[in-house]
Amino acid sequence: MEKKRVITLSQFIADEQAKFPESSGDLSKIFRDIKLASKIVNRDVRKAGLVDILGAHGSINVQGEEVKKLDVLANNEFIASIQAGGDCCALISEEEDYIRHMNPDAKYIVAIDPLDGSSNIDVNATIGTIFSIYRRISPKGSPVTEADCLQKGTNQVAAGYVIYGSSTMIVYTTGQGVNGFTLDVSIGDFCLSHPNIQIPQDGKIYSVNEGNFPVIPLEVREYIKYCKTPDASTNRPFSARYIGSLVADFHRNLLKGGIFMYPSTETAPTGKLRLMYECNPMAFILEQAGGKAIDGVGRIMEVEPTELHQRVPVYMGSTKMVEKLETYLNSSEAAQ
């Protein structure tokens, strides 16, 4: 039997970098720093029930949400690793309300949600890390400005997520497709396990918090009714799958096909998910995998950011499912 070649994340990145001789390698080094921090966070997640890192930290973050102890640990680990690497000029985090300045001579900015889905920590459900990388606009050596950090998603040079589930994976894109790497604890490295990921163009899963059904837009309610209505010709009803952790719901739908929705509500008229830390990176990955991501009006990655913690409604997944939703969103009378 022919033995399959094991390709580590580091080797894969080096091979990709070799295709661009003019590359400085700085982006590869940032991936190295993210990989290191993710392994440390994975270690902490795996022993969460054995030490005092479960539960609330006792503070509220800039989003007005209760901070979990692992939120703080993850935020600190990623900041420490990226700062020590020296290849990042600034970092913005979902857990902080300011720009964290780093090496002024570096050219990349990292936006990160250190621990997505942290409300699931105490019940041992899947959580993750989401990151996005931009190239600064201002000249190297000068102070990083807010304009450097508030760039449209179309300006991303890389994006990815780490999922801490039954196995730990890194899934990322640099605009040349999407690849997934699974952590092999026996060698302590991520190995290519999901090359060239493509989301199915259609699916049978819809992911939405149906507890919000009475307070979401009528058009979205009508689409959910469509998903639940039996029809053999379209393989309906679809399956409802919602974990409440974006990384977990997104990852499942990316591999199996489906649509994830977090619309505006009466209490959150601009939606709940953050443009810079969640929506833009996931939209970039999804588009590179052949899917579609919108905010209900247009393409997520075309939204012009106005603040670090801006929230937007989001609908993303298999292209045909999102386009079907759009027929409801774009009609004055919900389509049947």
Secondary structure, DSSP 8 states (H G I E B T S, - for coil): -------BHHHHHHHHHHT-TT--SHHHHHHHHHHHHHHHHHHHHHTTTTTTTSSEEEEE-TTS-EEEHHHHHHHHHHHHHHHHHT-EEEEEETT-SS-EE--TT--EEEEEEEEETGGGGGGT--EEEEEEEEE-SS-TTS---HHHHS--GGGEEEEEEEEESSSEEEEEESSS-EEEEEEETTTTEEEEEE-S----SS-SEEE--GGGGGGS-HHHHHHHHHHHS-BGGGTBS-EE---S-HHHHHHHHHHH--EEEE---SS-TT-SSBIIIIIHHHHHHHHHTT-EEE-SSSBGGG----STT-B--EEEE-HHHHHHHHHHHT-SS---
